[in-house]
Amino acid sequence: MRDQSLENVFQSELNLIIQMCSKADFTEGVRALLIDKDKLPKWLHRDVSAVEGKDIASFFQPLWNELEHPLASLKPAL
């Protein structure tokens, strides 16, 4: 990301955060830590090595096209 503009980084991070929060493991972590406070999350994968590449790639799927992105106004006008 070193070669990206600050605007692009912000847009990518927003997309990544929303993708992460929409996954079951995020909800399960919140349940285990904040709601039930049992600190016993039941993760979808037994460990990091069990996470498939397609699961990781899904975090980076764009939710909006360039013009519809909520932070599109950060891009300077040409």
N, C-alpha and C positions, 0 to 999 in steps of 0.2 A: 504494500500500500504506500510505500515511500514515494512513488511517482504519481500518486493521485492527488487531486486538489482536495482541500479541506472540505469543500462542498460534497465531493464524491464520497469521502470517508464518512461524513455525517449521514449521507443517504444510505450507504452500505450498512452502517451500524444500526440505523433504525430498522432496516429490513431484517438484519440478523437478530436483533432483540425481539422483534415481533414473532419471527419464526421460532425462536427458542421458547418463548413464553407459550406458544400454541402447542407445544409437545407435551405428552403425558408425563414425562419425567419431571418437568418443571412443576406441574400441578402436584405430583406426588411428593416432591421435595417440600413444597409449601405445606401440604397436609401434614407430613411427618414432623416438620420443625415448628410450624406456627399454629396449626389448627389442633391436631390431636396431641402434639408435643411428645409423641412416643419415640421420636428420633429413630424410627425403624422404617425407612423408605423401602418400598418394593419397586426397585428399578426394573425397567424393561430388559436390561442387559445385565448379565452377572458380573461383568467387568469391562474395562475399556477395550480390551482386545476383541470382545464379542460385538462391538459396534461395527456395523457394515458401512462401507464407503457410501452407499446410496443414502443411508441415514444422515451421514455428515453432509453430503451434497445437498440434501433437502433444506438445510439451514440457509443455503446461499441462493436458493431459487428466488428471483425477484417477485415481489408482490405487486409492483406497479411498473408501468412503462415509464420512460424518462419524463414525459410531459405530465403524467398523472401523479407522480410521486409527491407526497405531502411536503417535501422539502425542495421541490422543483424551483421555487422562487429564490433559492440560495445561489443558483447559477447566474452569473452575470449575463446581462443582455448583450447580444452581439451587435 
